[in-house]
Amino acid sequence: QVQLVESGGGLVQPGGSLRLSCAASRFTFSNYAMNWVRQAPGKGLEWVSLIDNGGGSTYYADSVKGRFTISRDNVKNTLYLQMNSLTPEDTAVYYCARPASNTLDPPDYWGQGTQVTVSS
């Protein structure tokens, strides 16, 4: 079965940075675009970013554009999210997720999530 394991979350002060990783296994990682999605406390899921299978095209939610950078290493089967200039509004559980066949549908596989807390 598909496996996605996020890591790199933690507590950071406003204005700080974190780099999240997502280790993918049990599928051909390089054949798939990948998403980052987050869920803040008491709120619904919010799409954050998308990268195509080769890493040549990236997309961002307006709320993170200019601050976050999505990337991938297809040799290491790993997805990354570099997060800079963090604010308390970025506090959430962050998930990596593999898109469904219809990319307008919810992703079909998710990791367990990693907690990011931005607080002074």
Secondary structure, DSSP 8 states (H G I E B T S, - for coil): --EEEEE--EEE-TT--EEEEEEEESS-GGGS-EEEEEE-TTS-EEEEEEE-TTSS-EEE-TTTTTTEEEEEETTTTEEEEEE-S--GGG-EEEEEEE--SSTTS--SEE---EEEEE--
